[in-house]
Amino acid sequence: MSVYQLKTAFQNKLRPISNTLIKQGFTANQITLSAVILSLITAHLIARHAKHHKAYWYLLPTGLFVRMAMNAIDGMMAKEHGQASTLGAWLNESGDMVSDTALFLGLLPHTNHPAHLVFITALSLATELTAIMATLLTGERANHGPLGKSDRALALGIFGLIKGLDKELSYERLILVIAQLLLIKTIINRGQAIICHRSTNQQ
């Protein structure tokens, strides 16, 4: 089970916004870039201010929710309004990786286990690169869980909410290790999907 499976219902709620943005002359690429900028600003503010001002932690769940909404909207604008392009696909994939990296590294000043957090960042990038590889090899993006982009956003949002409530995160190291294992499982699942697809086509 992955949060990604709720994507269709989420898109249906956001479709009126997508249609309005098209009417106002906005493009999918503009929304994609705006989502990246939002993530960079969120990461910067949390890295610099969240230690002394707990309210900044609420930017994490809020910013992630808005980012996921913008990601859904730019996808609809591209697919449903003829704005799909090679540049757009590149911006979408690279933007996701830049955003994830910034948000994870923005947490470094607030963890006692920086090496684990850096490893999680690397594994997150690997999951997205595996998904891109699936697109190149099979023509379909691999969005398998258990810790895809949407799932990571949910987990980070919950983390920000807990920190904003001034609660200590018990067993932080254990939680980070579990996240690493889930990311490794995600990479394996996506890799297996590629292998199965190619094996089926070669039979």
N, C-alpha and C positions, 0 to 999 in steps of 0.2 A: 504494500500500500504506500502510495506517495501522494504528497500534496498536489503534484502535477496532474493527477487524475481529476482534480476539481477545476482544471483550466477552462473547460467549455462553459461551465456555469458562471465562472468569474468573467469570462469574455462577454457573455450575454448581458451581464449587469453593466459592463463598461462600453458596450457598442454605441449607445447614444452619445457618449463623450467622444468616441472615435469619429462618428459621423459629423459632430459639431466642429471638431478640429479641422476636418477636411473642408467643411464649408467656409471656415475662417482662413483657409489658405496655408495651414500648417502641413508639414511633411513628416513622414515616418522617421526619416533620418534626424530631423530636429528633435523629435521626442526621444529617440535613442540617445542622442548626445546629452540632452537635458537630464536623463536618468543617470548617466555616468557622472555628470557634474554634481548632481544631488548626492550621489554616493561619496564622492571625493570630499564634499563639504561636510557631510555627516561624519565621515571618518576623522577629518581634521578637528572638528569641534569636540568630538568624544576624546580623541587622543590628548588634546590640550586642556580641556576644562572639566571633564567628567569626574576626575578624582576629587576635586574640591567643590563641585556644584552638581549634586546628584541629579538634578532635573535634566541635565544634558543627556542622561542615559535614555530618556524617553524619546530622544531623536532617533535612536536605533530602531525600535519597532515601528515608529511613525514613518521614518525615512524608507525603511525596507518595504512597508506596505505600499507607499506611494511609488517606489521603484518598480515593484512587481506589477502594479497597475499600469504604469507607463510602458513596461515591457509587453504587457498584453495588448495595450492600445496600439503601440507601434507595429506589432505583428498584424493586427486587424487592418490598420491603415495600409500596410504593404500588400496584404493578400486580397483584401476586399475592395481596394480602390486603385489597383494597378500601379502601386508604388514600389513593388518588389524590384530589387536590383542587386547586382554583385556587391556594390559599395555598401548597400544596406545590410546585406548578410554579413559582410566583414565587420561593419560597425557593431552589429548586434552581438556577434561572438566575441570580438575583442573587448567590447564595452563591458560585457558580463565578467570577463576575466579581470579587467582592470578594477571594476567595482568590487568584486569579491576580494581581491588582493588588498585594496585600500581598506575595506571594512574590517577584515581580519587583522591586518597589521596595525590598524587604529586601536586595537585592543591591547597591544603589547605593553603599554605603560601600566596596564591594570591587571596583569597576570603575574603569578609567581612561577609560571612554567612557560617561558617564552619559546623554548625549543619545541615544545608540543604544539604551540600555536603556529609557529612557522611551518612545521610539518603538515598541519591541517591545511594551511594556505597552499602548500605545494600539492597536496592530494586533491584539493578543490580544483586547482588548475588542471590536474591530470584527468579528473572526471569530465571536465568540459572539453579537453583535447580529445578524449576518447569519443565523446559525442560527435565532435567535428569529424573525426576519422571515420565514424560510422556513416556520416553523410557522404563523404568522399567515396567510400567503398561500397555502400549499399543504396545510396540515394535517399536514405531515411535517417533522420537524426535519432540517436539513441538517448532516450530520456528516462531510462530505468533508474529506480531508486536502489537502496533505501534513503540515500542522502543526496538527491539532486539539487538543482538550484533553488527550487521553491521550498524544499525541505530545509535547506541551509538557512534560507531567509527566515523561516518560521523559528528555527532553533536560535538564531541570533536575536530575533525579536524578543523571544522569551527571556533570553539572557539579559538583554537591555532592560526589560521590564523588572526583572528580579533585582538588578543593580539599582535601578531607579527607586525602588521601594526600600533601598538601603538594607537589603538582605545579603548576608554572606552566602556565597555559593559553596555549599559543603561538597567535599570530595571533588574539588575542581580538577585535579590531575586525573582522577578516574573518568570523569565526564569527558575530558579531552581525549583520553585513550579510546573510549567508546566511540567518540566521533571519528577518530582515525580509522578504527576498524570498520565502521559503517561506510566511510568513504572508500576504503579498499574494496569492500563488498560491492559498492556501486560501480567501481571501475571494472571489477571482474564480471558483473552482470552485463555491463555494456559491451565488454570485450566478447563475452559469450554470445551476445546477440549478433555481433558482427560475424563471428565464426559460423553460427547456425545459419544465418542468411546466405553466406557464401557457399556453405556446404550444400544447402538446399538447391541453390541455383546451378551448382555444378553436377548435380545428379541427373 
